[in-house]
Amino acid sequence: MTTQVPDDYLFRGAWLRAARREGEEFGRNLLALPVSSWRDTMSGDRQYRSYGALAFLLEAIHEDLHQHPAVAYERIVVVLEYVDRVEVPDPSFSAWLRGTAWREYANALRVTKNPKTAIGAAQTARKLFETVASLTIDVAKSELVEAQALREVGDYDRALFLARQAAETFNEHGESQYYCFARTTEAWVLFGFHQYAEALSIFSVTAADAEARGDKRTVALCLYNAAECARALGEMDRGRELNRRAVELLNAVGVATDTPRVRWAHAVDIARHGNVEAAVSELFTVQGEFLALGMNTDAATAALDVVRLKVENGEEVGWLCRQLVQTFSEAGMTASAIEALAYLREEAKRGTITANKIVHVRTHLNEVARMPALIFLPPPNDEEER
C-alpha cells in the first residue's frame, strides 16, 4: 500500500530546497562583505534578505559564535532587522526563522557578557517557537540558552528547572549532543549551589558521552569544569591533571573562546603552586586573546589577575595599571568600568593598592557587564586601608 503524500507537503519541501539553494549563493556573498555594508546590500536586493539567505546567515553565525563572538554579534543584530518581513508560504517557516534569529541573538549576548539582556531574547525565541507544535526541539534549545544566561546572573533555581526540562526533551527526541549540553548546564548550576560532588559526577559522565561521539570540544569543557569541581572538593592534584588534559584538547581543537578560558584556569592553578612568573606570562597571552575576540570583560579580569599576582609578589604595578586604563579605554569599555580601573591606577600611584581592592574592582567589572548603568564605588573600608 502506497502512502499518499499531501500536495502542500510536497510544495513546502520543494520551496524549502529552492530557498536553500538561493540562500547559499546570496548568503555566502554577504559573508564575504564587511558587516558595515550588509544593510545597504540587503535593502537593495530582495534575494539578500530572502528566507534562504537569512537562514544561511543564521547557521554561519551559530558556527562562528565561539571563534569570532564580536563579529557574530554584529551580524545577528543586522539579521534581526529583516526576519520579520520575509515572504514565506507557511507561517511555520516564519516562526522558525524569527525564533532562530532571536535565539542566536541571545547566544551572542551571553557570550559577549550581556546575560541579562540574553534572558529576554531567549524568552522571545521560545515564545515564537511555541506557536508551532513541530518546533519542540527549538523550544528546548531556547530554554537551554535561557538557563545558561540565568546561571550567569545568579538565578540558579530557574536555571536548574529549565536545564532539566530541556534535558528531558532532548533525551525523549534522541538529541544526544544537546542532551549533553543540557546536563553540563545543570552541573554548572549545581556548582553554583556548591554541590561540587554532584556536579563533578555529571561532568564525568558527559565527558565520556562526548568522547564516544568524538566531540573533543565538549570533552575539553567537561574536563575543565570537572577540574573546578575537584579543586573545590580539595582534590588539587586531580584538578590540575583534569585541567592539563582540557588545555591539550582545546589547543588541538582550536576553539577561540574556550581555549583562553581554560588556559586562564590553568594559569591561576600554577600560580597557586608557586610558579607566578609562568602564570603571569600565560595570563598576558589570555588577555590578548580575549581582546582580539572583543571579550573585553574577560580580558580585563584576566589582566587584574596579573595585577593581583604581582602585588602579592611584592612587585610594583603602577605601569601596569596605567596601561590597563589606556588599553580598555581604547577597547571601548563602559565609563564605569574605566572609572574602576582608574581607581586602581591611583591606588597604585599612592602605593596603597591591595589584593582586596583588586578583587573589589574585578567584581565591579563583572557586575557592570550585566548592568552597564552601575556606578563604581570604592570599597567601604577604602580609607582605613590607606
C-alpha positions as CSV (number, residue, x, y, z in Angstrom):
1,M,0.0,0.0,0.0
2,T,1.4,3.4,-1.0
3,T,1.0,6.3,1.4
4,Q,-0.3,9.4,-0.3
5,V,1.9,12.5,0.4
6,P,-0.2,15.7,0.6
7,D,0.4,18.2,-2.2
8,D,1.0,21.1,0.2
9,Y,3.7,19.0,2.0
10,L,5.4,18.4,-1.4
11,F,5.1,22.1,-2.3
12,R,6.7,23.2,1.0
13,G,9.6,20.7,0.6
14,A,10.3,21.9,-3.0
15,W,10.1,25.6,-1.8
16,L,12.5,24.9,1.0
17,R,15.0,23.2,-1.2
18,A,14.9,26.2,-3.7
19,A,15.2,28.7,-0.8
20,R,18.3,26.8,0.5
21,R,20.0,26.9,-2.9
22,E,19.3,30.6,-3.3
23,G,20.4,31.2,0.3
24,E,23.7,29.5,-0.2
25,E,24.6,31.8,-3.1
26,F,23.5,35.1,-1.7
27,G,24.3,34.3,2.0
28,R,27.8,33.4,1.0
29,N,28.2,36.6,-0.9
30,L,27.1,38.6,2.2
31,L,29.6,36.8,4.4
32,A,32.4,37.9,2.1
33,L,31.4,41.6,2.7
34,P,32.1,43.7,5.8
35,V,29.1,43.8,8.2
36,S,29.0,47.6,7.8
37,S,27.8,47.1,4.2
38,W,25.2,44.5,4.8
39,R,22.2,46.8,5.3
40,D,22.8,48.6,2.0
41,T,23.2,45.3,0.1
42,M,20.2,43.7,1.8
43,S,17.9,46.7,1.3
44,G,18.9,47.0,-2.3
45,D,18.2,43.4,-3.4
46,R,15.4,41.1,-2.1
47,Q,17.4,38.0,-2.6
48,Y,19.9,39.1,0.0
49,R,17.1,39.3,2.6
50,S,15.2,36.2,1.5
51,Y,14.3,33.3,3.7
52,G,17.1,31.2,2.3
53,A,19.8,33.9,2.6
54,L,18.8,34.7,6.2
55,A,18.7,31.0,7.2
56,F,22.2,30.6,5.7
57,L,23.4,33.6,7.7
58,L,21.9,32.3,10.9
59,E,23.7,28.9,10.5
60,A,27.0,30.7,9.8
61,I,26.5,33.0,12.8
62,H,25.9,30.0,15.1
63,E,29.0,28.2,13.8
64,D,31.2,31.3,14.2
65,L,30.0,32.3,17.7
66,H,32.9,30.6,19.6
67,Q,35.5,31.8,17.1
68,H,34.6,35.4,16.4
69,P,31.9,36.4,19.0
70,A,32.1,40.1,18.4
71,V,31.6,39.6,14.7
72,A,28.8,37.1,15.3
73,Y,27.1,39.7,17.5
74,E,27.3,42.5,14.8
75,R,25.9,40.1,12.2
76,I,23.0,38.9,14.2
77,V,21.9,42.5,15.0
78,V,21.6,43.1,11.3
79,V,19.8,39.9,10.5
80,L,17.2,40.6,13.2
81,E,16.2,43.8,11.3
82,Y,15.0,41.7,8.4
83,V,13.5,38.5,9.7
84,D,10.0,39.9,10.4
85,R,9.4,40.9,6.8
86,V,10.3,37.7,4.9
87,E,7.8,36.2,2.4
88,V,7.1,32.5,3.2
89,P,4.5,30.0,2.0
90,D,3.6,28.9,5.6
91,P,3.7,30.6,9.0
92,S,5.8,27.8,10.5
93,F,8.8,29.0,8.3
94,S,8.4,32.5,9.7
95,A,8.2,31.2,13.3
96,W,11.4,29.1,12.8
97,L,13.3,31.9,11.2
98,R,12.3,34.6,13.7
99,G,12.8,32.3,16.6
100,T,16.2,31.2,15.5
101,A,17.3,34.8,15.0
102,W,16.3,35.7,18.5
103,R,18.0,32.6,19.9
104,E,21.2,33.4,18.1
105,Y,20.9,37.0,19.4
106,A,20.6,35.6,22.9
107,N,23.6,33.3,22.4
108,A,25.7,36.2,21.1
109,L,24.6,38.4,24.0
110,R,25.5,35.7,26.5
111,V,28.9,35.0,25.0
112,T,29.8,38.7,24.8
113,K,28.9,39.1,28.5
114,N,25.4,40.6,28.5
115,P,23.4,37.7,30.1
116,K,20.6,39.9,31.5
117,T,19.6,41.0,28.0
118,A,20.2,37.5,26.7
119,I,17.5,36.2,29.0
120,G,14.8,38.3,27.4
121,A,16.0,37.4,23.9
122,A,15.9,33.7,24.7
123,Q,12.4,34.1,26.1
124,T,11.3,35.8,22.9
125,A,12.7,33.0,20.8
126,R,10.9,30.4,23.0
127,K,7.6,32.1,22.6
128,L,8.0,32.2,18.8
129,F,8.8,28.5,18.6
130,E,5.9,27.6,20.9
131,T,3.5,28.8,18.2
132,V,4.3,25.7,16.1
133,A,3.9,22.2,17.5
134,S,6.6,20.7,15.4
135,L,9.3,23.0,16.9
136,T,9.6,21.3,20.2
137,I,13.4,20.8,19.9
138,D,13.8,24.5,19.1
139,V,11.8,25.4,22.2
140,A,14.2,23.3,24.3
141,K,17.2,24.8,22.7
142,S,15.9,28.3,23.7
143,E,15.2,27.1,27.2
144,L,18.8,25.9,27.4
145,V,20.2,29.3,26.3
146,E,17.9,31.0,28.8
147,A,19.1,28.6,31.6
148,Q,22.8,29.4,30.8
149,A,22.1,33.1,30.9
150,L,20.1,32.8,34.2
151,R,23.0,30.9,35.7
152,E,25.3,33.8,34.8
153,V,23.1,36.3,36.6
154,G,22.8,34.0,39.7
155,D,19.1,32.9,39.2
156,Y,20.1,29.3,39.9
157,D,16.6,27.9,40.8
158,R,15.1,28.9,37.5
159,A,18.2,27.9,35.6
160,L,18.2,24.4,37.1
161,F,14.5,24.0,36.3
162,L,14.9,25.0,32.6
163,A,18.1,22.9,32.1
164,R,16.5,19.8,33.4
165,Q,13.3,20.4,31.4
166,A,15.4,20.9,28.2
167,A,17.4,17.8,29.0
168,E,14.2,15.7,29.3
169,T,13.0,17.0,25.9
170,F,16.4,16.3,24.2
171,N,16.5,12.8,25.7
172,E,13.0,12.0,24.5
173,H,13.9,13.0,21.0
174,G,17.3,11.3,20.8
175,E,19.2,14.6,20.7
176,S,22.3,13.2,22.4
177,Q,24.6,16.2,21.8
178,Y,22.1,18.8,23.2
179,Y,21.2,16.4,26.0
180,C,24.9,16.5,26.9
181,F,24.8,20.4,26.7
182,A,21.8,20.5,29.0
183,R,23.3,18.2,31.6
184,T,26.5,20.2,31.7
185,T,24.4,23.3,32.2
186,E,22.7,21.5,35.1
187,A,26.1,20.7,36.5
188,W,27.3,24.4,36.2
189,V,24.2,25.4,38.2
190,L,24.9,22.7,40.9
191,F,28.4,24.1,41.1
192,G,26.8,27.5,41.9
193,F,24.8,25.8,44.7
194,H,28.2,24.4,46.0
195,Q,27.1,20.8,45.2
196,Y,30.5,20.0,43.9
197,A,30.4,16.2,44.1
198,E,27.1,16.1,42.2
199,A,28.4,18.5,39.6
200,L,31.6,16.5,39.2
201,S,29.7,13.3,38.6
202,I,27.7,14.9,35.8
203,F,30.7,16.4,34.2
204,S,32.5,13.0,34.3
205,V,29.5,11.3,32.6
206,T,29.0,13.9,29.9
207,A,32.8,13.9,29.1
208,A,32.6,10.2,28.5
209,D,29.4,10.6,26.3
210,A,31.0,13.4,24.3
211,E,34.2,11.4,23.8
212,A,32.1,8.5,22.5
213,R,30.7,10.9,19.9
214,G,34.1,12.3,19.0
215,D,33.1,15.8,20.3
216,K,36.5,16.9,21.5
217,R,35.4,20.5,22.4
218,T,32.7,19.3,24.7
219,V,35.1,16.7,26.3
220,A,37.6,19.5,27.0
221,L,34.9,21.8,28.5
222,C,33.6,19.0,30.7
223,L,37.2,18.2,31.9
224,Y,37.8,21.9,32.6
225,N,34.6,22.2,34.7
226,A,35.4,18.8,36.4
227,A,38.7,20.3,37.4
228,E,37.0,23.3,39.0
229,C,34.8,20.8,41.0
230,A,37.8,18.7,42.0
231,R,39.6,21.8,43.3
232,A,36.5,22.9,45.2
233,L,36.5,19.5,46.9
234,G,40.1,19.9,47.8
235,E,41.4,17.4,45.2
236,M,44.1,19.7,43.9
237,D,46.2,17.1,42.1
238,R,43.2,15.7,40.3
239,G,42.0,19.2,39.4
240,R,45.4,20.1,37.9
241,E,45.5,16.9,35.9
242,L,42.0,17.4,34.5
243,N,42.8,21.0,33.6
244,R,46.0,19.9,31.8
245,R,44.1,17.4,29.7
246,A,41.5,20.1,28.9
247,V,44.2,22.5,27.7
248,E,45.7,19.9,25.5
249,L,42.4,19.0,23.9
250,L,41.3,22.6,23.3
251,N,44.7,23.5,21.8
252,A,44.2,20.7,19.4
253,V,40.6,21.7,18.5
254,G,41.3,25.4,18.4
255,V,38.0,26.9,19.7
256,A,38.8,30.6,20.1
257,T,36.6,31.5,23.1
258,D,37.2,28.3,25.0
259,T,40.9,28.0,24.8
260,P,41.9,31.2,26.7
261,R,39.3,30.5,29.4
262,V,40.8,27.0,30.2
263,R,44.3,28.4,29.9
264,W,43.3,31.1,32.4
265,A,42.2,28.5,34.9
266,H,45.5,26.7,34.3
267,A,47.5,29.9,35.0
268,V,45.7,30.5,38.2
269,D,46.4,26.9,39.2
270,I,50.1,27.0,38.6
271,A,50.3,30.3,40.4
272,R,48.8,28.6,43.5
273,H,51.8,26.2,43.3
274,G,54.3,29.0,43.3
275,N,55.1,29.4,39.6
276,V,54.0,33.0,39.4
277,E,56.2,34.0,36.5
278,A,54.8,31.4,34.2
279,A,51.3,32.2,35.4
280,V,51.7,35.9,34.6
281,S,53.1,35.1,31.1
282,E,50.1,32.9,30.4
283,L,47.6,35.5,31.7
284,F,49.1,38.2,29.4
285,T,48.5,35.8,26.5
286,V,45.0,35.1,27.7
287,Q,44.3,38.9,27.9
288,G,45.4,39.4,24.4
289,E,43.3,36.6,23.0
290,F,40.2,37.8,24.7
291,L,40.8,41.4,23.5
292,A,41.1,40.1,19.9
293,L,37.8,38.4,20.3
294,G,36.1,41.6,21.6
295,M,35.5,39.9,25.0
296,N,36.6,43.0,27.0
297,T,35.3,42.0,30.4
298,D,37.1,38.7,30.3
299,A,40.3,40.4,29.1
300,A,40.2,43.0,31.9
301,T,39.5,40.5,34.6
302,A,42.4,38.2,33.4
303,A,44.6,41.3,33.5
304,L,43.5,42.1,37.0
305,D,44.7,38.6,38.0
306,V,48.1,39.6,36.7
307,V,48.0,42.8,38.9
308,R,46.9,40.7,41.9
309,L,49.7,38.2,41.5
310,K,52.3,40.9,41.1
311,V,51.0,42.8,44.2
312,E,51.0,39.6,46.2
313,N,54.6,39.0,45.0
314,G,55.7,42.5,46.2
315,E,56.2,43.9,42.7
316,E,55.5,47.5,41.5
317,V,52.3,47.6,39.4
318,G,51.8,51.3,38.6
319,W,52.9,51.0,35.0
320,L,50.6,48.0,34.5
321,C,47.6,49.8,36.0
322,R,48.2,52.8,33.8
323,Q,48.4,50.5,30.8
324,L,45.1,48.9,31.7
325,V,43.2,52.2,31.7
326,Q,44.6,53.1,28.3
327,T,44.1,49.6,26.7
328,F,40.5,49.2,27.8
329,S,39.5,52.8,27.1
330,E,40.6,52.2,23.5
331,A,38.8,48.8,23.5
332,G,35.5,50.7,24.3
333,M,34.7,49.5,27.8
334,T,32.0,51.4,29.7
335,A,32.8,54.6,31.6
336,S,32.0,52.8,34.9
337,A,34.5,50.1,34.1
338,I,37.2,52.6,33.2
339,E,36.5,54.5,36.3
340,A,37.1,51.4,38.4
341,L,40.4,50.7,36.6
342,A,41.4,54.3,37.0
343,Y,40.7,53.9,40.8
344,L,43.3,51.1,40.8
345,R,45.7,53.2,38.8
346,E,45.6,56.0,41.5
347,E,45.9,53.4,44.3
348,A,49.0,52.0,42.7
349,K,50.4,55.5,42.3
350,R,49.9,56.2,46.0
351,G,51.3,52.8,47.0
352,T,48.0,51.8,48.7
353,I,46.9,49.1,46.3
354,T,45.9,45.9,47.9
355,A,44.6,42.5,46.9
356,N,41.2,43.3,48.4
357,K,40.9,46.5,46.3
358,I,41.8,44.5,43.1
359,V,39.1,41.9,43.9
360,H,36.6,44.7,44.5
361,V,37.3,46.2,41.1
362,R,37.2,42.7,39.5
363,T,33.8,42.1,41.0
364,H,32.6,45.5,39.7
365,L,33.7,44.7,36.1
366,N,31.7,41.5,36.1
367,E,28.6,43.2,37.5
368,V,28.8,46.2,35.2
369,A,28.9,43.8,32.2
370,R,25.4,42.8,33.2
371,M,24.3,46.3,34.4
372,P,26.0,48.9,32.3
373,A,24.5,51.8,34.3
374,L,26.0,50.6,37.5
375,I,28.1,53.3,39.3
376,F,31.5,52.4,40.6
377,L,32.1,52.9,44.3
378,P,35.3,52.3,46.2
379,P,35.3,49.5,48.8
380,P,33.6,50.6,52.1
381,N,36.9,50.3,54.1
382,D,38.9,52.2,51.5
383,E,40.1,55.0,53.8
384,E,41.0,52.5,56.5
385,E,43.3,50.6,54.2
386,R,45.2,53.7,53.0
